[in-house]
Amino acid sequence: MNSAATDTKTILCVSWVAYLAATRKQLLTSRGYTVESAVGMNEALAQCGRSSAHLLLLGQSVPREEKRKIVQTFRRYSNAPIISLLNVNQDKLPEVEYGIEALDPELLVRTVDSILK
């Protein structure tokens, strides 16, 4: 039996912009990950409560205070690592393990790979 299928890691990707969520989903699924997308606060909070994701990815379009609320909700259900995509000169939240520049898709993939593989 091929263990790769059972080893697929799931990423919960939260964004405020649907096309950015779709682009990240395409990028990460092309690398072998399963991606659950949530656009907006209501979807994000609902997904946090039912997801078994191995990683939470917060898009740079998510406002800082909303990121904080999503992280708090996610932490009630999971200890999985969190990546926050950041705009230039933006600091990550202290509750988030990884903050990376949003404009570098290769850096995103390398960071996800280093965390999940």
C-alpha positions as CSV (number, residue, x, y, z in Angstrom):
1,M,0.0,0.0,0.0
2,N,1.2,3.5,-0.8
3,S,1.7,5.4,2.4
4,A,1.9,8.8,0.6
5,A,-1.9,8.9,0.4
6,T,-2.3,8.4,4.1
7,D,0.5,10.9,4.9
8,T,-1.1,13.9,3.1
9,K,-1.0,16.9,5.3
10,T,-3.9,19.3,5.4
11,I,-3.5,23.1,5.5
12,L,-6.3,25.4,6.6
13,C,-5.9,28.6,4.5
14,V,-7.7,31.7,5.7
15,S,-8.0,34.8,3.5
16,W,-10.3,37.8,3.0
17,V,-9.8,37.8,-0.8
18,A,-11.2,34.8,-2.7
19,Y,-8.8,34.9,-5.6
20,L,-5.8,34.9,-3.2
21,A,-7.2,31.9,-1.4
22,A,-7.7,30.1,-4.7
23,T,-4.1,30.9,-5.8
24,R,-2.6,29.6,-2.6
25,K,-4.8,26.5,-2.8
26,Q,-3.6,25.8,-6.3
27,L,0.1,26.4,-5.3
28,L,-0.1,24.1,-2.2
29,T,-2.2,21.4,-3.8
30,S,0.3,21.2,-6.7
31,R,2.9,20.4,-4.0
32,G,0.8,17.5,-2.6
33,Y,-1.0,19.2,0.3
34,T,-4.7,19.1,0.9
35,V,-6.0,22.6,1.4
36,E,-9.2,23.7,3.1
37,S,-10.0,27.4,2.3
38,A,-12.0,29.8,4.4
39,V,-12.8,33.3,3.1
40,G,-13.9,35.8,5.7
41,M,-14.4,35.7,9.4
42,N,-17.5,33.5,9.6
43,E,-16.0,30.8,7.4
44,A,-12.6,31.0,9.2
45,L,-14.1,30.5,12.7
46,A,-16.4,27.7,11.5
47,Q,-13.4,25.9,9.8
48,C,-11.2,26.3,12.9
49,G,-13.8,24.4,15.0
50,R,-14.1,21.5,12.6
51,S,-10.7,21.3,10.9
52,S,-8.1,18.7,11.6
53,A,-5.5,20.7,9.7
54,H,-1.8,20.2,10.3
55,L,-1.1,23.9,9.7
56,L,-3.0,27.1,9.7
57,L,-2.1,29.7,7.0
58,L,-3.3,33.3,7.5
59,G,-3.3,35.5,4.5
60,Q,-1.9,39.0,4.5
61,S,-5.4,40.3,3.6
62,V,-6.7,39.2,7.0
63,P,-6.8,42.3,9.3
64,R,-4.5,42.0,12.4
65,E,-7.3,41.9,15.0
66,E,-9.2,39.3,13.0
67,K,-6.0,37.2,12.8
68,R,-5.8,37.4,16.6
69,K,-9.4,36.1,17.0
70,I,-8.9,33.3,14.4
71,V,-5.7,32.2,16.2
72,Q,-7.5,32.2,19.6
73,T,-10.3,30.1,18.1
74,F,-7.9,27.7,16.3
75,R,-5.9,27.2,19.5
76,R,-9.0,25.9,21.3
77,Y,-9.0,23.0,18.9
78,S,-5.4,22.5,17.7
79,N,-1.8,23.0,18.6
80,A,-0.8,22.8,14.9
81,P,1.7,25.5,13.8
82,I,0.5,28.8,12.3
83,I,2.0,30.8,9.5
84,S,1.0,34.4,9.0
85,L,1.7,36.0,5.6
86,L,2.8,39.6,6.1
87,N,3.0,42.7,4.1
88,V,6.4,44.5,3.9
89,N,7.3,46.0,7.3
90,Q,4.5,44.2,9.1
91,D,5.2,42.3,12.3
92,K,3.7,38.9,13.1
93,L,1.5,38.3,16.0
94,P,3.4,36.9,19.0
95,E,0.9,34.0,19.1
96,V,2.0,32.9,15.6
97,E,5.0,30.7,15.1
98,Y,6.0,31.8,11.6
99,G,5.7,35.2,9.8
100,I,6.8,35.3,6.2
101,E,6.6,37.9,3.4
102,A,3.4,37.4,1.4
103,L,5.0,38.3,-2.0
104,D,7.3,35.3,-2.2
105,P,5.4,32.1,-3.1
106,E,8.6,30.0,-3.1
107,L,9.4,31.1,0.5
108,L,5.9,30.1,1.4
109,V,6.3,26.6,-0.1
110,R,9.8,26.1,1.5
111,T,8.4,27.2,4.9
112,V,5.4,24.8,4.6
113,D,7.6,22.0,3.5
114,S,10.1,22.5,6.3
115,I,7.3,22.5,8.9
116,L,5.2,19.6,7.5
117,K,7.7,17.2,5.9
